[in-house]
Amino acid sequence: MLYKIGILGLVIHSVFWLRMLYESWRVLIAKNKHGNWYIVFFLFISVILILIDGIKIEYLRYGHTIQFAWLIYGLLIVSIKQSRENNENIMVP
């Protein structure tokens, strides 16, 4: 990945991952369980699995895997923001 996006790109990409995982971890360990805790947990695990699998086969190789990874990233960010702002349950009962 370093040769494709360079040192600065790798640093920015890594900071993005670490910040996203840190923010989702904070939501997961919050004392009051949010209504969408299960969504954040599922997406947190999905992002970790995508990153681990990216060691073997990088997800930036094919268009459909890039779209899937960014879809998961976007859903995780929206879920974190939703759980922070109004503690509203976004799951359909």
ABEGO torsion letter per residue (X at the ends): XAAAAEAAAAAAAAAAAAAAAAAAAAAAABABBBAAAAAAAAAAAAAAAAAAAAAABBAAABAAAAAAAAAAAAAAAAAAAAAAAAGBBABBX
